[in-house]
Amino acid sequence: NPFVGMLLLDARSRALKEGGVVAEAAARLQIRIEDARSALGDPSSIEEPPDVIYLDPMFPEGKKSSKSSGKGSGKGKAAVKKDAMLLRMLVGEGADPVQDEELFTLAMQVAKMQVATNQATTARVVVKRSLRAPGIVESPPPQASFKGKSVRVDRYRSGT
């Protein structure tokens, strides 16, 4: 999303001006405003192969419970945080399983290419998912999953 990309560029610019460790971390970030599937599909466009490719697809909006309208009832789901709600309004609903699988497949190809060219012994693809969501693909299964209260992070490895 071009608007979100511009927000990221602005945040990186402000972080670089801050100095210290924040600026050091920001200096290592590379922000490209384009469809990630196009970028990963063209290996020649990747200046420096990444050690980790992090995928964070937008979760579908949760089902609304008819019981969640009463104040203090303790039933239903908590309201979506305002920043997440604004992001959803900007970029849309997301959660397109076909596009998510395509992006994951391309990310794994880039990771395997990095290993094949001896630039790393392993390369990782990390995927943030809703806690109860199925894996981004059926196969391969993640090498490891790290679970929080509402999300999990699945780690896939390419190589040995």
PyMOL CGO cylinders between C-alpha atoms (Angstrom):
from pymol import cmd
from pymol.cgo import CYLINDER

trace = [
    CYLINDER, 0.00, 0.00, 0.00, 1.63, 3.27, -1.09, 0.3, 1, 1, 1, 1, 1, 1,
    CYLINDER, 1.63, 3.27, -1.09, 0.23, 5.24, 1.84, 0.3, 1, 1, 1, 1, 1, 1,
    CYLINDER, 0.23, 5.24, 1.84, 1.56, 2.75, 4.41, 0.3, 1, 1, 1, 1, 1, 1,
    CYLINDER, 1.56, 2.75, 4.41, 4.89, 2.75, 2.54, 0.3, 1, 1, 1, 1, 1, 1,
    CYLINDER, 4.89, 2.75, 2.54, 5.12, 6.53, 2.84, 0.3, 1, 1, 1, 1, 1, 1,
    CYLINDER, 5.12, 6.53, 2.84, 4.38, 6.28, 6.57, 0.3, 1, 1, 1, 1, 1, 1,
    CYLINDER, 4.38, 6.28, 6.57, 7.22, 3.75, 6.91, 0.3, 1, 1, 1, 1, 1, 1,
    CYLINDER, 7.22, 3.75, 6.91, 9.63, 5.98, 4.99, 0.3, 1, 1, 1, 1, 1, 1,
    CYLINDER, 9.63, 5.98, 4.99, 8.71, 8.91, 7.25, 0.3, 1, 1, 1, 1, 1, 1,
    CYLINDER, 8.71, 8.91, 7.25, 9.19, 6.80, 10.39, 0.3, 1, 1, 1, 1, 1, 1,
    CYLINDER, 9.19, 6.80, 10.39, 12.59, 5.59, 9.15, 0.3, 1, 1, 1, 1, 1, 1,
    CYLINDER, 12.59, 5.59, 9.15, 13.66, 9.15, 8.37, 0.3, 1, 1, 1, 1, 1, 1,
    CYLINDER, 13.66, 9.15, 8.37, 12.71, 10.33, 11.88, 0.3, 1, 1, 1, 1, 1, 1,
    CYLINDER, 12.71, 10.33, 11.88, 14.48, 7.33, 13.45, 0.3, 1, 1, 1, 1, 1, 1,
    CYLINDER, 14.48, 7.33, 13.45, 17.68, 8.11, 11.51, 0.3, 1, 1, 1, 1, 1, 1,
    CYLINDER, 17.68, 8.11, 11.51, 17.63, 11.65, 12.89, 0.3, 1, 1, 1, 1, 1, 1,
    CYLINDER, 17.63, 11.65, 12.89, 17.21, 10.39, 16.46, 0.3, 1, 1, 1, 1, 1, 1,
    CYLINDER, 17.21, 10.39, 16.46, 20.69, 8.89, 16.56, 0.3, 1, 1, 1, 1, 1, 1,
    CYLINDER, 20.69, 8.89, 16.56, 22.02, 6.10, 18.77, 0.3, 1, 1, 1, 1, 1, 1,
    CYLINDER, 22.02, 6.10, 18.77, 20.84, 2.51, 18.54, 0.3, 1, 1, 1, 1, 1, 1,
    CYLINDER, 20.84, 2.51, 18.54, 17.50, 3.56, 17.02, 0.3, 1, 1, 1, 1, 1, 1,
    CYLINDER, 17.50, 3.56, 17.02, 19.32, 5.19, 14.10, 0.3, 1, 1, 1, 1, 1, 1,
    CYLINDER, 19.32, 5.19, 14.10, 21.62, 2.17, 13.75, 0.3, 1, 1, 1, 1, 1, 1,
    CYLINDER, 21.62, 2.17, 13.75, 18.61, -0.16, 13.49, 0.3, 1, 1, 1, 1, 1, 1,
    CYLINDER, 18.61, -0.16, 13.49, 16.81, 2.18, 11.06, 0.3, 1, 1, 1, 1, 1, 1,
    CYLINDER, 16.81, 2.18, 11.06, 19.92, 2.34, 8.86, 0.3, 1, 1, 1, 1, 1, 1,
    CYLINDER, 19.92, 2.34, 8.86, 19.71, -1.43, 8.35, 0.3, 1, 1, 1, 1, 1, 1,
    CYLINDER, 19.71, -1.43, 8.35, 16.11, -1.23, 7.08, 0.3, 1, 1, 1, 1, 1, 1,
    CYLINDER, 16.11, -1.23, 7.08, 15.38, -1.21, 3.40, 0.3, 1, 1, 1, 1, 1, 1,
    CYLINDER, 15.38, -1.21, 3.40, 11.89, 0.01, 2.52, 0.3, 1, 1, 1, 1, 1, 1,
    CYLINDER, 11.89, 0.01, 2.52, 10.53, -0.61, -0.95, 0.3, 1, 1, 1, 1, 1, 1,
    CYLINDER, 10.53, -0.61, -0.95, 7.05, 0.44, -1.93, 0.3, 1, 1, 1, 1, 1, 1,
    CYLINDER, 7.05, 0.44, -1.93, 5.91, -2.27, -4.31, 0.3, 1, 1, 1, 1, 1, 1,
    CYLINDER, 5.91, -2.27, -4.31, 4.05, -5.55, -4.40, 0.3, 1, 1, 1, 1, 1, 1,
    CYLINDER, 4.05, -5.55, -4.40, 6.22, -8.00, -2.46, 0.3, 1, 1, 1, 1, 1, 1,
    CYLINDER, 6.22, -8.00, -2.46, 5.28, -10.78, -4.87, 0.3, 1, 1, 1, 1, 1, 1,
    CYLINDER, 5.28, -10.78, -4.87, 6.85, -8.80, -7.74, 0.3, 1, 1, 1, 1, 1, 1,
    CYLINDER, 6.85, -8.80, -7.74, 9.97, -8.00, -5.71, 0.3, 1, 1, 1, 1, 1, 1,
    CYLINDER, 9.97, -8.00, -5.71, 10.51, -11.60, -4.57, 0.3, 1, 1, 1, 1, 1, 1,
    CYLINDER, 10.51, -11.60, -4.57, 9.65, -12.93, -8.02, 0.3, 1, 1, 1, 1, 1, 1,
    CYLINDER, 9.65, -12.93, -8.02, 12.54, -10.97, -9.56, 0.3, 1, 1, 1, 1, 1, 1,
    CYLINDER, 12.54, -10.97, -9.56, 15.71, -12.13, -7.74, 0.3, 1, 1, 1, 1, 1, 1,
    CYLINDER, 15.71, -12.13, -7.74, 17.82, -9.57, -9.63, 0.3, 1, 1, 1, 1, 1, 1,
    CYLINDER, 17.82, -9.57, -9.63, 15.93, -6.77, -7.83, 0.3, 1, 1, 1, 1, 1, 1,
    CYLINDER, 15.93, -6.77, -7.83, 17.15, -7.97, -4.44, 0.3, 1, 1, 1, 1, 1, 1,
    CYLINDER, 17.15, -7.97, -4.44, 20.32, -6.02, -3.64, 0.3, 1, 1, 1, 1, 1, 1,
    CYLINDER, 20.32, -6.02, -3.64, 21.36, -8.03, -0.60, 0.3, 1, 1, 1, 1, 1, 1,
    CYLINDER, 21.36, -8.03, -0.60, 19.68, -11.37, 0.14, 0.3, 1, 1, 1, 1, 1, 1,
    CYLINDER, 19.68, -11.37, 0.14, 17.85, -11.22, 3.47, 0.3, 1, 1, 1, 1, 1, 1,
    CYLINDER, 17.85, -11.22, 3.47, 18.63, -13.51, 6.39, 0.3, 1, 1, 1, 1, 1, 1,
    CYLINDER, 18.63, -13.51, 6.39, 14.95, -13.50, 7.31, 0.3, 1, 1, 1, 1, 1, 1,
    CYLINDER, 14.95, -13.50, 7.31, 11.82, -12.77, 5.33, 0.3, 1, 1, 1, 1, 1, 1,
    CYLINDER, 11.82, -12.77, 5.33, 8.98, -11.73, 7.64, 0.3, 1, 1, 1, 1, 1, 1,
    CYLINDER, 8.98, -11.73, 7.64, 5.41, -12.06, 6.34, 0.3, 1, 1, 1, 1, 1, 1,
    CYLINDER, 5.41, -12.06, 6.34, 2.60, -10.40, 8.28, 0.3, 1, 1, 1, 1, 1, 1,
    CYLINDER, 2.60, -10.40, 8.28, -0.60, -10.82, 6.23, 0.3, 1, 1, 1, 1, 1, 1,
    CYLINDER, -0.60, -10.82, 6.23, -3.63, -8.85, 7.41, 0.3, 1, 1, 1, 1, 1, 1,
    CYLINDER, -3.63, -8.85, 7.41, -5.91, -11.04, 9.51, 0.3, 1, 1, 1, 1, 1, 1,
    CYLINDER, -5.91, -11.04, 9.51, -9.55, -11.26, 8.49, 0.3, 1, 1, 1, 1, 1, 1,
    CYLINDER, -9.55, -11.26, 8.49, -11.86, -9.32, 10.76, 0.3, 1, 1, 1, 1, 1, 1,
    CYLINDER, -11.86, -9.32, 10.76, -13.12, -11.56, 13.54, 0.3, 1, 1, 1, 1, 1, 1,
    CYLINDER, -13.12, -11.56, 13.54, -16.73, -12.69, 13.68, 0.3, 1, 1, 1, 1, 1, 1,
    CYLINDER, -16.73, -12.69, 13.68, -18.83, -10.34, 15.73, 0.3, 1, 1, 1, 1, 1, 1,
    CYLINDER, -18.83, -10.34, 15.73, -20.75, -11.83, 18.58, 0.3, 1, 1, 1, 1, 1, 1,
    CYLINDER, -20.75, -11.83, 18.58, -24.29, -10.65, 19.16, 0.3, 1, 1, 1, 1, 1, 1,
    CYLINDER, -24.29, -10.65, 19.16, -23.62, -10.98, 22.88, 0.3, 1, 1, 1, 1, 1, 1,
    CYLINDER, -23.62, -10.98, 22.88, -20.77, -8.45, 22.87, 0.3, 1, 1, 1, 1, 1, 1,
    CYLINDER, -20.77, -8.45, 22.87, -22.93, -5.33, 22.97, 0.3, 1, 1, 1, 1, 1, 1,
    CYLINDER, -22.93, -5.33, 22.97, -23.53, -5.17, 26.71, 0.3, 1, 1, 1, 1, 1, 1,
    CYLINDER, -23.53, -5.17, 26.71, -21.07, -3.15, 28.79, 0.3, 1, 1, 1, 1, 1, 1,
    CYLINDER, -21.07, -3.15, 28.79, -19.12, -5.13, 31.31, 0.3, 1, 1, 1, 1, 1, 1,
    CYLINDER, -19.12, -5.13, 31.31, -20.84, -8.36, 30.38, 0.3, 1, 1, 1, 1, 1, 1,
    CYLINDER, -20.84, -8.36, 30.38, -17.50, -10.13, 29.98, 0.3, 1, 1, 1, 1, 1, 1,
    CYLINDER, -17.50, -10.13, 29.98, -18.86, -11.84, 26.88, 0.3, 1, 1, 1, 1, 1, 1,
    CYLINDER, -18.86, -11.84, 26.88, -17.79, -11.34, 23.29, 0.3, 1, 1, 1, 1, 1, 1,
    CYLINDER, -17.79, -11.34, 23.29, -14.55, -9.97, 21.92, 0.3, 1, 1, 1, 1, 1, 1,
    CYLINDER, -14.55, -9.97, 21.92, -12.66, -6.84, 22.85, 0.3, 1, 1, 1, 1, 1, 1,
    CYLINDER, -12.66, -6.84, 22.85, -12.91, -3.90, 20.48, 0.3, 1, 1, 1, 1, 1, 1,
    CYLINDER, -12.91, -3.90, 20.48, -10.26, -3.65, 17.79, 0.3, 1, 1, 1, 1, 1, 1,
    CYLINDER, -10.26, -3.65, 17.79, -7.52, -1.16, 18.69, 0.3, 1, 1, 1, 1, 1, 1,
    CYLINDER, -7.52, -1.16, 18.69, -7.85, 2.16, 16.89, 0.3, 1, 1, 1, 1, 1, 1,
    CYLINDER, -7.85, 2.16, 16.89, -4.50, 1.90, 15.09, 0.3, 1, 1, 1, 1, 1, 1,
    CYLINDER, -4.50, 1.90, 15.09, -5.39, -1.56, 13.76, 0.3, 1, 1, 1, 1, 1, 1,
    CYLINDER, -5.39, -1.56, 13.76, -8.81, -0.29, 12.71, 0.3, 1, 1, 1, 1, 1, 1,
    CYLINDER, -8.81, -0.29, 12.71, -7.24, 2.64, 10.82, 0.3, 1, 1, 1, 1, 1, 1,
    CYLINDER, -7.24, 2.64, 10.82, -4.74, 0.33, 9.13, 0.3, 1, 1, 1, 1, 1, 1,
    CYLINDER, -4.74, 0.33, 9.13, -7.56, -1.97, 8.03, 0.3, 1, 1, 1, 1, 1, 1,
    CYLINDER, -7.56, -1.97, 8.03, -9.42, 1.04, 6.61, 0.3, 1, 1, 1, 1, 1, 1,
    CYLINDER, -9.42, 1.04, 6.61, -6.29, 2.03, 4.64, 0.3, 1, 1, 1, 1, 1, 1,
    CYLINDER, -6.29, 2.03, 4.64, -5.26, -1.31, 3.21, 0.3, 1, 1, 1, 1, 1, 1,
    CYLINDER, -5.26, -1.31, 3.21, -8.53, -3.21, 3.12, 0.3, 1, 1, 1, 1, 1, 1,
    CYLINDER, -8.53, -3.21, 3.12, -9.57, -6.49, 4.59, 0.3, 1, 1, 1, 1, 1, 1,
    CYLINDER, -9.57, -6.49, 4.59, -6.60, -8.53, 3.44, 0.3, 1, 1, 1, 1, 1, 1,
    CYLINDER, -6.60, -8.53, 3.44, -6.56, -12.26, 4.17, 0.3, 1, 1, 1, 1, 1, 1,
    CYLINDER, -6.56, -12.26, 4.17, -6.40, -13.52, 0.58, 0.3, 1, 1, 1, 1, 1, 1,
    CYLINDER, -6.40, -13.52, 0.58, -5.21, -17.13, 1.05, 0.3, 1, 1, 1, 1, 1, 1,
    CYLINDER, -5.21, -17.13, 1.05, -4.17, -17.49, -2.61, 0.3, 1, 1, 1, 1, 1, 1,
    CYLINDER, -4.17, -17.49, -2.61, -2.01, -14.35, -2.53, 0.3, 1, 1, 1, 1, 1, 1,
    CYLINDER, -2.01, -14.35, -2.53, -0.63, -15.28, 0.91, 0.3, 1, 1, 1, 1, 1, 1,
    CYLINDER, -0.63, -15.28, 0.91, 0.41, -18.73, -0.34, 0.3, 1, 1, 1, 1, 1, 1,
    CYLINDER, 0.41, -18.73, -0.34, 1.96, -17.22, -3.47, 0.3, 1, 1, 1, 1, 1, 1,
    CYLINDER, 1.96, -17.22, -3.47, 3.95, -14.74, -1.38, 0.3, 1, 1, 1, 1, 1, 1,
    CYLINDER, 3.95, -14.74, -1.38, 5.11, -17.50, 0.97, 0.3, 1, 1, 1, 1, 1, 1,
    CYLINDER, 5.11, -17.50, 0.97, 6.21, -19.71, -1.95, 0.3, 1, 1, 1, 1, 1, 1,
    CYLINDER, 6.21, -19.71, -1.95, 8.24, -16.85, -3.44, 0.3, 1, 1, 1, 1, 1, 1,
    CYLINDER, 8.24, -16.85, -3.44, 9.79, -16.08, -0.05, 0.3, 1, 1, 1, 1, 1, 1,
    CYLINDER, 9.79, -16.08, -0.05, 10.86, -19.71, 0.34, 0.3, 1, 1, 1, 1, 1, 1,
    CYLINDER, 10.86, -19.71, 0.34, 12.39, -19.67, -3.17, 0.3, 1, 1, 1, 1, 1, 1,
    CYLINDER, 12.39, -19.67, -3.17, 14.47, -16.60, -2.26, 0.3, 1, 1, 1, 1, 1, 1,
    CYLINDER, 14.47, -16.60, -2.26, 15.55, -18.32, 0.98, 0.3, 1, 1, 1, 1, 1, 1,
    CYLINDER, 15.55, -18.32, 0.98, 16.55, -21.48, -0.93, 0.3, 1, 1, 1, 1, 1, 1,
    CYLINDER, 16.55, -21.48, -0.93, 18.42, -19.38, -3.52, 0.3, 1, 1, 1, 1, 1, 1,
    CYLINDER, 18.42, -19.38, -3.52, 20.39, -17.72, -0.74, 0.3, 1, 1, 1, 1, 1, 1,
    CYLINDER, 20.39, -17.72, -0.74, 21.42, -21.13, 0.61, 0.3, 1, 1, 1, 1, 1, 1,
    CYLINDER, 21.42, -21.13, 0.61, 22.25, -22.45, -2.88, 0.3, 1, 1, 1, 1, 1, 1,
    CYLINDER, 22.25, -22.45, -2.88, 24.61, -19.53, -3.54, 0.3, 1, 1, 1, 1, 1, 1,
    CYLINDER, 24.61, -19.53, -3.54, 26.42, -20.23, -0.24, 0.3, 1, 1, 1, 1, 1, 1,
    CYLINDER, 26.42, -20.23, -0.24, 25.38, -16.87, 1.18, 0.3, 1, 1, 1, 1, 1, 1,
    CYLINDER, 25.38, -16.87, 1.18, 23.95, -18.65, 4.22, 0.3, 1, 1, 1, 1, 1, 1,
    CYLINDER, 23.95, -18.65, 4.22, 23.66, -22.17, 5.59, 0.3, 1, 1, 1, 1, 1, 1,
    CYLINDER, 23.66, -22.17, 5.59, 20.00, -21.58, 6.42, 0.3, 1, 1, 1, 1, 1, 1,
    CYLINDER, 20.00, -21.58, 6.42, 17.55, -18.84, 5.60, 0.3, 1, 1, 1, 1, 1, 1,
    CYLINDER, 17.55, -18.84, 5.60, 14.31, -18.27, 7.43, 0.3, 1, 1, 1, 1, 1, 1,
    CYLINDER, 14.31, -18.27, 7.43, 10.80, -17.29, 6.44, 0.3, 1, 1, 1, 1, 1, 1,
    CYLINDER, 10.80, -17.29, 6.44, 8.72, -16.15, 9.40, 0.3, 1, 1, 1, 1, 1, 1,
    CYLINDER, 8.72, -16.15, 9.40, 4.94, -15.82, 9.20, 0.3, 1, 1, 1, 1, 1, 1,
    CYLINDER, 4.94, -15.82, 9.20, 2.70, -14.06, 11.73, 0.3, 1, 1, 1, 1, 1, 1,
    CYLINDER, 2.70, -14.06, 11.73, -0.73, -15.70, 11.92, 0.3, 1, 1, 1, 1, 1, 1,
    CYLINDER, -0.73, -15.70, 11.92, -3.86, -15.47, 13.99, 0.3, 1, 1, 1, 1, 1, 1,
    CYLINDER, -3.86, -15.47, 13.99, -3.60, -17.96, 16.86, 0.3, 1, 1, 1, 1, 1, 1,
    CYLINDER, -3.60, -17.96, 16.86, -6.31, -20.27, 15.50, 0.3, 1, 1, 1, 1, 1, 1,
    CYLINDER, -6.31, -20.27, 15.50, -5.61, -19.75, 11.79, 0.3, 1, 1, 1, 1, 1, 1,
    CYLINDER, -5.61, -19.75, 11.79, -4.33, -22.67, 9.74, 0.3, 1, 1, 1, 1, 1, 1,
    CYLINDER, -4.33, -22.67, 9.74, -0.77, -22.56, 8.47, 0.3, 1, 1, 1, 1, 1, 1,
    CYLINDER, -0.77, -22.56, 8.47, -0.11, -20.34, 5.49, 0.3, 1, 1, 1, 1, 1, 1,
    CYLINDER, -0.11, -20.34, 5.49, 0.46, -23.54, 3.49, 0.3, 1, 1, 1, 1, 1, 1,
    CYLINDER, 0.46, -23.54, 3.49, -0.29, -27.20, 4.19, 0.3, 1, 1, 1, 1, 1, 1,
    CYLINDER, -0.29, -27.20, 4.19, 3.24, -28.32, 3.41, 0.3, 1, 1, 1, 1, 1, 1,
    CYLINDER, 3.24, -28.32, 3.41, 5.92, -27.87, 4.58, 0.3, 1, 1, 1, 1, 1, 1,
    CYLINDER, 5.92, -27.87, 4.58, 4.93, -27.59, 8.21, 0.3, 1, 1, 1, 1, 1, 1,
    CYLINDER, 4.93, -27.59, 8.21, 6.67, -24.86, 10.22, 0.3, 1, 1, 1, 1, 1, 1,
    CYLINDER, 6.67, -24.86, 10.22, 9.91, -25.86, 11.91, 0.3, 1, 1, 1, 1, 1, 1,
    CYLINDER, 9.91, -25.86, 11.91, 8.74, -24.04, 15.04, 0.3, 1, 1, 1, 1, 1, 1,
    CYLINDER, 8.74, -24.04, 15.04, 5.75, -22.05, 16.25, 0.3, 1, 1, 1, 1, 1, 1,
    CYLINDER, 5.75, -22.05, 16.25, 5.77, -19.42, 18.96, 0.3, 1, 1, 1, 1, 1, 1,
    CYLINDER, 5.77, -19.42, 18.96, 2.34, -18.71, 20.48, 0.3, 1, 1, 1, 1, 1, 1,
    CYLINDER, 2.34, -18.71, 20.48, 1.09, -15.58, 22.20, 0.3, 1, 1, 1, 1, 1, 1,
    CYLINDER, 1.09, -15.58, 22.20, -2.36, -14.70, 23.50, 0.3, 1, 1, 1, 1, 1, 1,
    CYLINDER, -2.36, -14.70, 23.50, -3.89, -13.92, 20.10, 0.3, 1, 1, 1, 1, 1, 1,
    CYLINDER, -3.89, -13.92, 20.10, -1.17, -14.56, 17.50, 0.3, 1, 1, 1, 1, 1, 1,
    CYLINDER, -1.17, -14.56, 17.50, 1.47, -17.09, 16.69, 0.3, 1, 1, 1, 1, 1, 1,
    CYLINDER, 1.47, -17.09, 16.69, 4.66, -16.83, 14.69, 0.3, 1, 1, 1, 1, 1, 1,
    CYLINDER, 4.66, -16.83, 14.69, 5.55, -19.79, 12.47, 0.3, 1, 1, 1, 1, 1, 1,
    CYLINDER, 5.55, -19.79, 12.47, 9.20, -20.21, 11.45, 0.3, 1, 1, 1, 1, 1, 1,
    CYLINDER, 9.20, -20.21, 11.45, 10.18, -22.06, 8.30, 0.3, 1, 1, 1, 1, 1, 1,
    CYLINDER, 10.18, -22.06, 8.30, 13.76, -22.86, 7.38, 0.3, 1, 1, 1, 1, 1, 1,
    CYLINDER, 13.76, -22.86, 7.38, 15.41, -23.41, 4.07, 0.3, 1, 1, 1, 1, 1, 1,
    CYLINDER, 15.41, -23.41, 4.07, 18.63, -25.38, 3.93, 0.3, 1, 1, 1, 1, 1, 1,
    CYLINDER, 18.63, -25.38, 3.93, 20.16, -27.72, 6.46, 0.3, 1, 1, 1, 1, 1, 1,
]
cmd.load_cgo(trace, "trace")
